[in-house]
Amino acid sequence: MKHRRFTGEGAFELPESAVTWSLQDDWTLLDNGDTVSGNTRSCVSHRKRHRAKGRKPIIEFFAVKFCPYQPLNADPVFAAVSKKHVVVCKLSSASQRGDIFKTIRLIRDDDVGLTSLSRPMKGLSISHLFTHQPNATNCCCTWTRASETGVPYLCVGGVDGIVKIYDLVNGTLAGGINDLTTCPSDPSIIASSSDDTTVRIWSLDPAHEEQPCLCILAGEGHIAEILSASFHDNGRYVVSGGHDHRINLTDLNQWTLPDFPKGHIDSPFQVHYPHFSTSAVHGGIVDCVAFYGDQILSKANRDNVIILWQILGFSSDDPPPPHDIAPLPHIPQPNDYGASQFTRSAFVPTVSPQCPLQYDRRLQFHTPKCDEYFFLRFELHFQPNQHPILTFCNRTGEILFWDLERVKAYDDLMGTLRDPDRDRSKPVRLPNWLGRLRPGVNGKSRVTSVSRGSQGSRTPEVEDRRDVYDIADLNPKDVAEWDSKYKARDRDHALEPHHKIEVRSKGRIPFLGRQVAWSPGGEWCAVAGSGNVVHMLRRWGEA
């Protein structure tokens, strides 16, 4: 099957629903004071989702991540995290529809006899030993890997402010943890974003056992809880976003990967000022950020869009700017509503008529029905030899997909059709991912109109409707629909989803998707959310 996965039409395939899996209620393990689903500190803003007195708390998975440290031909393993459970499952491509999931381990906070680890222990796998935290209320996770053995570990965090590493070390924070991410260039390094307005860089290397926190991004970066952080592929830069509507880009400064100290350190290095900071991209709470090369993907509640944008003047190939030129916060001036009030950058320190902006929007992606809900996180599947695919699930259970390669392919296709110098005796093939075609001009199919000698088209008679000689033969409704999905026409146009799947809920309350994850090989896509449900999608196989 591999030949059709990454070449030709197979490379453009998007997944279909495969199976839905759910976990038992969390409510039996939660006390009356639990509000992880009921206030702005802990992820949900809409009052309709507040837990009414005397009712069960909202049950839901907040995070799902595939283990990235497996061979592409291995059965993928993923972890899903709810408030009181962590479940680790394996997917089997060869299994029948109802037997896709195999649970490797279920971690519950009412388990007894669990051991809390404070140092690496050789010979133990994730299914053998776990950390017990009776007051844990989890909401995020990431996979990492031991530097000495290469064994994968699962890191889990939540509102108790503890990074739990099954089976490695614990580190405490002053506030709850809202996101965890692993450094692409060094899997033993992770970053946590927290309610205490910091991003902290942690090492799982045994050499840093006594002081695992290497670096703290704090100071004048964020002024409210941070909900999301992501490493650049080179490990040098971190982008973060949160409740203050800000998005910050920070250079990790004197200790940058792979140059983090290899031995013990007495105290973490602190970075006080980001090299770029803006509150102008979004008008709401920024709950998800990610790098796409040197560009940034981000979303916020109330905007109903994911935005792809770039910091002008920034290139990861250039030497990083010196620490001492990181811009200081602006002092607000009365009646000053200029761009400098909302954005500061070390890459374009001052605006001018020649360079009036410090960042540039590239694309927008329409994510309807999000409204004021936040902590709904997208995922960019971006692997070598595979198309970059952006995926998101909204509050009504609609899973939305955008294949970024289709945007480029569509631009090339329409450019070819509109080329006045093109040899019009040779057909242009329309790809299958454009979908079914309406009848051509004048309400007739192209074949019929041509065979009857229509004067409205110069297209020779063809047998296949996907072979097009002239753009005039296309139905204008088709072109308008394609443009809405694939044409990067202007900065204000948000691309409609290329593919949409609706998760049907058994009850009256629709499925709310919290996080999306892709398997490394690109075959499986998991969406975790309300009801402790994981909805699994699959491509290149039986759905």
N, C-alpha and C positions, 0 to 999 in steps of 0.2 A: 504493500500500500504506500510505501514511502515515496515512490515515484510521483504520485499524484498529490502528495501533501504540500510540497514546497515549490512546485512548478506548475505552470499552466493555470487552468481554471481552478484546480484544487487549492492553490495558494490563496484564492479569493473566497473560499468557503467560510461561512460563519456557522456557529454551533446551533443545534436544536436541542430541545428539552430531552433529557434522558431519564432521570429518576429524582424523586424528592425523598429526603431523609430527615427525620426529626428526633429530638431528644426529649426526655421527660421534663416536667416542669421544674423550674428552679425555686419556686415559691416556698417549698418545704424547708429550704435551707436559709431563708432570708428572714431577718427579724422585722419587727414593725417599723423600725427606723430606716430601713433601706429605701433609698430614693434614687438609685442609679438610673432609673428610667423616668424620673419625674422632675428634674430641675436642670437649669442651664449649666451648672457645674458638671453635670454628669451626662450630658450628651443630647437631651431632648428638650426642645424649647416650647413646643405646642402644648397648651394647657389641657387639651383633650386627652393627652396621653398621661397626664398625672394620675397617680394611683389614688383612687378614692379610698377614704377611710373604711377599713373593714374588708376591702377587696384584695384579691391576690395581686402581687406586683406583676408588672409587664414582664413576660418571659421572652427572651430573644438572644440570638447569637449576635455579638457585636463585631467579631473579627473572624476571618478565615484566611489561611495562608498555606500554599503548597510548599513542601520542602524542595529547595532548588538544588540540592546537592546529591542528586541521583542521576544515573545514566538516562538518556532520553528514551531508551527502549524499556526501562523498568516500569513496573506498575507504580504510579505516582502516589505519594503519601501527603495528606493534608491534615491540618489541625483547625478546629473550630472552637471558639472561645465564647462562653456565656458568662453571666455574672458569677456562677458558682461551679461551673464545669469547664473542663478542657477535654475535648475528645479528639483522638488521633485515629484516622482511618486510612485504609489503603483502597485504591480503586483497581479493579480488574477489568481489563479490556476484553478478556475472553469470556467473562461471566455472562449469564443471561441477564435480561433487563432488571429483574428484581434482586439480583445477587451481586450488584456492582460493588457495594460497600462491604468492607471487612473492617470491623473495629479492632484496632490494635490495643488501645488503652483508653479507659475513661477515668479521668481524675476528678474526684469529688471532694469537697471540703469537709464532708462528714466522714471521710475515710479515717480509719484508725491505724496506728502503728507506722505512720509515715515518718521518714527521716528528713530532717532539715540539713542541707549540705552547706558547708562553709569553705570547702576546698575541692579541687578536682579529685575524682576517684576513678581510677583506671578499671576497665573491665565491666563497666556498668553502661547499659543502654537506656534509651528513653523509656522502655517498657518495664524497667526493673526498679527504678527508684524515683521518688517524687518528693517535692517540698510541700509541707502542710501549712496553710495559712488560714486559721479559723475566721479571720475578719476580712478575707479577700473578697473583692467585688471587681471582677476582671472585665476588661473591655478592649484589649489589644494584644497582639503577639507578633513575633518575628522568629525566623529560623536563623541559627548561626552555626558555626562549626569550630570544634576544638582545634587549636593551632598545632598541637603535637600529634594527635591521632587522626584528625579529619572526621571524627564522629560528629554527626549533627546533633544539635541541642535546640530545644524549644524555649524561647523566652516569652514570659507572660507578664503583663502589667495591668494595673487598674487603680481604683480610687484609694486603695490603701497605701499607695506611694511606694510599693516594693516591686523591684524587678525580680521575678522568680525565674530561675534558669534551671530547667529540669535536665540534668543533674549536675549543676556546676555551683555557682556562687550567688549570694543575695547582695543587693545593694539598696540602700534606703534613700528616699527623696523627701523633701519637705511637704510636697503636695501630691495629689493623685496623678497617675501617669495616664495620658490619653493616647499616646502612639509610640510604637517601637519600630525601628527600621535598622537594617543591617547594611554595613558598608560593602559595596560591590567589590572593591579592590582588596579587602581584608575581612573575611567572614568572622574573625574573632573580635571585631569592633562593632558595637551597636550604638545607636543614639536613642534617647528617650525624650519625649516632649511632655511637659508637665504643667499642672495647675500653678506651680510656683513661678511661672513665666520664664523658665529656663529650658534650654536644650542641653542635655548632658551626654558626653561621649564616654562610653564604658569599654573596658577591655576584659575579655575572658581569658587572656593569657595567664598561665599560672604565675608568671613573674610579677603580675600586678594584683595578686591575691589580697594583699593587705590594703591596697588603695586602688580599687578597680576603676574609679572615676578619674579619667585623665584630663578632661577639659570641660569647662562650663561656659556655655554661651548665655550671657545674662546682661547685666548693666542696662544700657539704653536700647536694647533690642525690642523686646515685647513688653507691654504694660498690662497684659491680661493673660488668661490661660492660653497655652499653646496646644492646639489640637492635632497638628500634623507636622512632620519633618521628613526630609528625604535627602539622601546623599547624591552628589554627582557621581557619574561612573568612575571618575578618577579618584574619588575619595577625598578630594581637597575641599570641596564646597558643600555647605548644607543650606537647604532652603526650608523655611518654616512659615507656618501661618496659624492664626488663632482668633480668639474672641475680640481682639482689638482691631480687626479688619486689616491688619498689617501682613505683608509678606516680606520676609527678610532673607537676604543672601549673605552668608557669613563665610569668610575664609578662615579655616582652622589655624591659620597663622603659623607660629614657629614649630608647632608639632603637627605636621601634616602627614597623611598616609602617603607612602609607606614609612614615614620618618617618625612615627610615634616612638616614644622611649621604649626600649626593650627591657629595661630593668625597673626596679622599684622607684616610685616617686613619693615624695612626702605629702604633696597637696596638689589638687588639680590646677591646671593653668586656666586663667579666666580671660575670655574675650568679651570686652564691654561694648564694642560698637560693630554693627554689621557694615559690610561694604556697600550694601544696597538695601533700602527700606522704602516701601510704598504702601499707602492705604488708598490709592487711587484706582487700582485695578478692579476691586470689588466693593460693593456697598453693604456687605453683610459679614457674618461670622465666617472666616475662612477655615474650612474643615478638612480640606484635602489639597496637598501640593505634591508635585513630582517633577523631576527633570525629564525632558525628552531631548537628548543631546544637550546642547547649550541653551535650549529653550525651556520654558516652564509651563506646565499645565496646572491650573488651579480652579477651585470652585468655592462658592460661598452660598449660604442659605439666602433665600429670597431672590437670587439672581436668575435662577432657572437656566443657567448656562455653565459649561466648562469652557475656560478660556485658555488658548495657547498663545503665549506671548514671549517676548525676548527682552533682555536688558541690553540696551544699546551700548556698544563699546565693550561688552563682555565677551571674552573668548577664553575657553579653558586651555587653549594652546599658548596663550600669552603668559608671561610671568605674572604671578598674582600681585596686586597692588600692595604697596607697603602698608603696614599696620597703622602708621601715623597719619595716613591720609583718609582713613575711614571717616566719613562725614559725621559731624555732630548733629544732634537734633536741632531743628529750627525753633526759634522762639517765636510763637505766634504774634503777628502784628494785626492791629485792628484794620478791618476792611481789606485784608490781603488774602485773596482767594487764588493766588497764582499756584502753578504746579509745584513750586518749591515747598509749599506748605504741606504737601502730601507725599512727596517723593524726594529722597536724597540718595545720591549715587557717587561712588568713587570713580566710576567708569566714564560718566559724563557729569563732572562736578557742577557745571553751571549750564543753563539753557541759553540759547542764542537764536537769532533768526536763521542761522545756518543749521542749528540742531535744536529745534524747539521742544523736543521730548527726550526723556531719559529711558523710556521703554516703548515698545511697539507691539500692539496686538496683531496677531497673525491669523488666527482662526477662532471661531466660536462654535460650540456644539450645544444644540438645544436639549435641555433636560427638563421637560415639563413636569408639573405636579409635584414640585419639591416644596415650594412656598417657604414657610418659616422653619421647617424641619432642618436639623443639621446633624452632623456625624453620619452622613450618608456619603460613602467614599468610593470614588472611581478607581479603576485599575487600568494601567497601560501595560499590555503584553508586548514586550519589546525584546525579542531574542534574535540572535544571528540567523540569517537565512529564512526568517519568517516575517510576515507583514506586521507592522505595528498596529495593534487593535486596542482601541479605547472602549471600555465597558463600564456601564453604570446602571444601577437599579434605583428607581424612585420610590416614593412612599405608597404607590398604588400597585406595586408588583410588576411594573414594566421594566424589563431588562433591555437596555439599549446598547447597540454596537455601532462603532465607526471603524472601518478599515482605512487607515490613513494612506495606504498605498492606492486605494481606489480614487482618492482625491487627485493624486498625481496622474493616474492612468486616465481618468476622465478628462482632465485638462489636455493631455496629449491627444486623446481621441477627438475631442471637439476642435482642437487646433488643426488636426489633420483634415477633418471634414470641411473646415472653413478655409483651408489653404487655397488661395486662388490659383496657385501654380501646380496644384496636385494633378496627376494624370487621372482623369475621371473615367477612363475606360477600365480602371482597376478598382475592384470593390474594397471597401473598408469593413472589416468584420466587427459587429457589435458583440461585446462580451456577454456571457450568460448572466453575470451578476447585475446587469441592468434590469433584469426581470422580464416579464411577459410584455410583448409589444402590442400596442393598439393598432388598428388598421391605419394605413397611411393617409395621404392627403385626400380630401374630398370624401372621407369616410370609407374609402376602398383600400384593400390591401395593395401593396406596391406591385405585387405580381399581376393582379387583376388589372389595375389601371394601366400598367405598361403594355400588357398583352393586347389590350384593346386600343392601343395607340394613343394613349393620353398625351395631350400636348403640354400638360402642366409639369412634366418631369422629363429630364433627359436620361433617366436611368435605363440601361438596357434590361431586357427581360432576364430575371433571375429566378431560381427555384427556391433559394433559401432567403427568408425574410431578414435574416441577420446580416446579409451581405448588402451594404449600402453604398451607393455611388454618389449620392447628392444629399446634402442635409435637408433640402426641401422635401424629400420623400418621407421624412420623419414626422410623426404626429406631434403637433406643438404641445399637446398635453403631456406626452412622454418627455419631451425636452424640458418642460417646466418642472416636472417631478424630479427628473435627474438633477437639474440645476439646484433644486432645493436641498438635495442630499450631498452633492459632490462638487458644486461650483463655489470656489472661494471668491465670491464676487466683491465683497467689501467687508469692512471690519464690523459693521452692524448686523450683518446677516449671520444667523446661527444655523449651522448645517443640521438638517433633520437626520434622525438615525438611519443608518444603512440597513439595519435589521432590528426587529423588535419582537420580543417574546413576552407574553403575559403569564405570570404565575398565578394560578387560580387558588384562592384560599377556601378552605372548607367552611369557615364561618363568614359572618358579615363584615368583619374587619379585614381589609386587604393586606396582603403581604407587604411588609416594609423591608427593603433590602439595605443592610448596613454596610456590607463590604463585598467586593468581588475579588476573586483570585483565579489565576490561570496556572495550569500545570506547565512545567518547563518545556515540554514537547509541543505544547499548543493544542493538544487533543481535547482536554477537559477544561471546563470553566465552572467554577463554583460560586454561588451567590448565597450568602448567609444573612439571616435577619430574624424578623419577628416570629414568635411561636417556636423558637429554638429549631428552626427549619434551615436545612441546607438544600438548595435546589441545584442539581447538577445538570450541566449541558455538555454535549459532545459533538465533535465534528470528525469527519473522515471515518465514520463507522456506523454501525446500526444504532439509531436513536430510539 
